[in-house]
Amino acid sequence: GANSNTMGQLYETEIGFDQMNTIEDYNQGIFVTKSYNANIQNNELSRLNRGISVFNCRYAQVSIEKNKLNYFQNSGINLQDDFSSEVFVRDNELNMTLPFVLTEESRKGIYLHNSSHISSTLKITDNFIANCRTGIQVMNQVDGTIKGNSVISRVPDVELFGSGNIYRRGIWLQNSSTEIEENDVLRLCTGCTTDTAMNG
C-alpha cells in the first residue's frame, strides 16, 4: 500500500484527495508516520490486515474522510500518539454493505490508542461501521467527540450464542474523557430473534 515516513521532517501529504486510490490484498493499506498534515480521502481499501494507520503525527492536522474499507482483518482506521494534533475521522464507510461471515468479521473499526494520556483535538463523526467486534475504541485520550456514528452488528443468533468467548462492543473508552452523543449502536440482521441495541 501507500507508505509515508519522513523521519521527523515537516511534511504534507494528500492520499486520494483528488484521485481515488484502490488498494487490495495488502497487510497495510495506507501507513503515515511522523508526517504533518495528512489528508486521506476518497480511497477504497479491501482485504487487508490494517486499512489506514496514522502514527506519531505531532502538532499536525490529520483528516481521514470519505474512505471505503471492506474485509479488513485487524483494524480499519488506526491512530496512535498523534500528540497535540487536530484529528478528524468522518464520513467513512467500513464494511457497509457486506453480509456477516464469522471467519471474516473485523476486529476493530476505528481504533485510537495512545501510549500515554494525551490531549489533542479529536472528532470521530458520521462514520458507518459494520461487522466489527469493536466499532470504536479510544484509549488514553484527553478531550474529543464521538458523534453521529452508526455501529451495526449483523451477527445472527446462531453465531451470537455459539461463537464462544467473542466479546463485541459498540463504543469502548479506556482511560479517556471523551464526549459520546447521538450515535446508533445496533444489532440489525437477518436471522436475529430481535433487533436490539448492543451492550457497551
N, C-alpha and C positions, 0 to 999 in steps of 0.2 A: 504494500500500500504506500500511501504518501508519507514521507518522513521529513521532519524539520528539526534540526538540532544545531543551535547556534553557539553552544558552549558559553553562554552568558552574555553574548553580544546583543546590542539593541537590534531588533529585527521586527519586521512586519510581514505577515503572511495572509493571503486570501486563498482559501481552498474551496473551489467550486462556486465562488461568488458570482462570477459572470457566466461560466460554463460548467455544467454539472459533470462530476466525476462518477463513474460506475466502478465499484471495487467489489470483487467477489473472490471467495476461496483463498483468503489470506489469514495468517494468525492475527495480525494487527492491521486494521484498515487505514486509519489516519492517526498519526502519533506526532504531537508537537511538544517539545520540551525546551525550557529556558528561552522561549521566544516571547516577545512582547506583541500585543495587539493581534491576536489570532482571530480571524473571521472565517468560520467554517459554515458554509451554507449550501443548500440545494444539492447535496450529494446522495447517491443511492449505494448502500452497502449491504451485502448479504453473504451468508455462510462464512462467518468469521469467528475467531475466538473473542476478540475485543473489537468494537466498532470504531469509536472516536475517543482518543485519550489526549488530555492536555495536562502536563505536569510542570510544576515549578516555574510558571509564568508569573513573575513577581512584579508588582506595580504596573500591571498590564490591563488591557481591556480584551476580554475573551468573549466571543459571541458564537454560539452554536445554535443555528436556526434552520428550520425547514429541511432537515435531512430525513431520509427514509432508511430505516435499518430493519433487516429481516434475518432470521435464523442466525443470530449471534449466540455463542455458547456462554461466555462468561459475563460480559457487561456491554451494554450498548453505548453509553456515554460515560466516560470515566475521567474524573477530575481529582487532582491531588496537589496540595501545597501551593496553591496559587495565592500567595500572601499579598495582602493589601491591593487586591485587584478588583476590577468590576467584571463579574462573571454572569452572563446571561445565557440560559438554556431554554429555548422557547420554540413552540410550534413544530416540534419533531414528532415523527411517527415511527414507533417501534413495534414491530410485529403486528401492524394494524389489521391486516386482512387475513392473517394466517389462522388455519384451524389448530386446535390444540393437539399436540402429539407429545406424550410424556418424555420420550427419548430426545426430543428437540426443544424442550422447554428451556428458555434462557434463565440464567441465574439472577442477574440484576439488570434493570432497565437503565436508570440514571444513578450513578454511584460517585459520591463526593467523599473522599477520605483524606483527612489532613493528619499529619503525624503529630501535630500539637494543636492546642486550642488557638485558632487564628481568627482574625477579623478581616472580612472582605465584603464587598457588595455582591450578594448572591440573589439571583432571581431565577427560579425554575417555574416557568409558567406555560400553560396551554399546550402541554405535551400529551400525546396519546401513547399509552404503554399497555401492551397485552402479552400474555403468555410468559410472564417473568415471575420467578419465585419471590422476588422482592422488586416492587415497582420503582420506588425511590428510596435511597439510603443516604443519609448525611451524617458524617462523623466529625466532631471537634470543630464546629462552625459557630462563630460569633456573628449574630445577625443574619438576616436573609429572609426570603419569602418563597414559599411553595404554594402556588395559587393556580386554580383553574385547570388542573391536570386531570386526565381520566386514566385510571389504572384499572384494567379489566382482567379478570381471571376467567378463562374458558374451560377450567378443569371440570370434567363431568364427574358425577357421583362415584362411578366405578373406580376412577383414578384417585379421587379425593380421599376416599376411605380405604383404598387398597394399596397405596404407594408408600407405606412405611413411614419413616420419620422425615418426611419432607415438609419443612415449615414454609408457609407462604405469608408474605406481609405486603400490605399496600404501600404505606409510607413509614419508614423506620428512622427515627432520630436517635443518635447516641452522643451524649455529652455536647449537645448543641442547643443554642437559643435561636430558634427559627420560627417565624410565623407560618402557620398552615391554615389556609382558608379556601373555601369554595372548590374543593377537589371532589371528584367522584371516584370512589374506590368500590368496585362492584364485582360480583360473580355473575357473569352472563354467559350461558352456554346452552347448547342443545344436549339434552340428557341429564339436566340438573332437576332435582325434585323441586327446588325453589331457587329463585334468583335473589341472592341476599348480599348484603354488604360484607366484605372481608373483614376479619379481625385485624387490628393493628393499623 
